[in-house]
């Protein structure tokens, strides 16, 4: 059980870093009603970082559920 806890701790730190690396002033921070719809698109390294973040969160949730049923 302690191995899973350590893995979850490390994974949570990596998720925090991945979220902090993402660009500011994009996504939900765009003012509604503006015609600047190009900011919703992710390209290149921004898209890769977004997908990695989603994957990491999925692994975190799955591992947390497994740890819950083991305990």
C-alpha positions as CSV (number, residue, x, y, z in Angstrom):
1,X,0.0,0.0,0.0
2,X,2.9,2.4,0.7
3,X,4.2,1.9,-2.9
4,X,0.8,3.1,-4.2
5,X,0.8,6.1,-1.9
6,X,4.3,7.1,-3.0
7,X,3.3,6.6,-6.6
8,X,0.2,8.8,-6.1
9,X,2.3,11.5,-4.4
10,X,4.8,11.6,-7.3
11,X,2.1,11.6,-9.8
12,X,0.3,14.5,-8.2
13,X,3.5,16.6,-8.2
14,X,3.9,15.8,-11.9
15,X,0.3,16.8,-12.6
16,X,0.8,20.1,-10.8
17,X,3.9,20.8,-12.8
18,X,2.1,19.9,-16.1
19,X,-0.8,22.2,-15.3
20,X,1.5,25.1,-14.3
21,X,3.4,24.7,-17.6
22,X,0.3,25.3,-19.7
23,X,-0.2,28.7,-21.3
24,X,-2.1,31.4,-19.4
25,X,-4.9,33.5,-20.9
26,X,-6.3,30.6,-23.0
27,X,-9.3,28.4,-22.6
28,X,-11.9,29.6,-20.2
29,X,-10.3,33.0,-19.7
30,X,-11.4,34.2,-23.2
31,X,-14.2,36.8,-22.9
32,X,-17.5,35.4,-24.1
33,X,-18.8,37.1,-27.2
34,X,-15.4,37.8,-28.6
35,X,-14.7,36.7,-32.2
36,X,-11.3,35.4,-31.3
37,X,-12.1,31.7,-31.7
38,X,-8.5,30.8,-32.8
39,X,-7.4,30.7,-29.2
40,X,-9.4,27.6,-28.5
41,X,-7.1,25.6,-30.8
42,X,-4.0,23.9,-29.4
43,X,-1.1,23.2,-31.7
44,X,2.3,21.6,-31.4
45,X,3.8,21.3,-28.0
46,X,0.7,22.9,-26.4
47,X,-1.4,20.0,-27.7
48,X,1.1,17.4,-26.5
49,X,1.2,18.9,-23.0
50,X,-2.6,19.0,-22.9
51,X,-2.9,15.4,-23.8
52,X,-0.2,14.3,-21.4
53,X,-2.0,16.2,-18.6
54,X,-5.2,14.4,-19.4
55,X,-3.4,11.0,-19.5
56,X,-1.7,11.7,-16.1
57,X,-5.0,12.7,-14.5
58,X,-6.6,9.5,-15.9
59,X,-3.8,7.4,-14.4
60,X,-4.1,9.3,-11.1
61,X,-7.9,8.6,-10.8
62,X,-7.5,5.0,-11.8
63,X,-4.7,4.4,-9.3
64,X,-6.7,6.2,-6.6
65,X,-9.7,3.9,-7.2
66,X,-7.5,0.8,-7.1
67,X,-5.9,2.1,-3.8
68,X,-9.4,2.6,-2.4
69,X,-10.5,-1.0,-3.1
70,X,-7.2,-2.5,-1.9
71,X,-7.4,-0.7,1.5
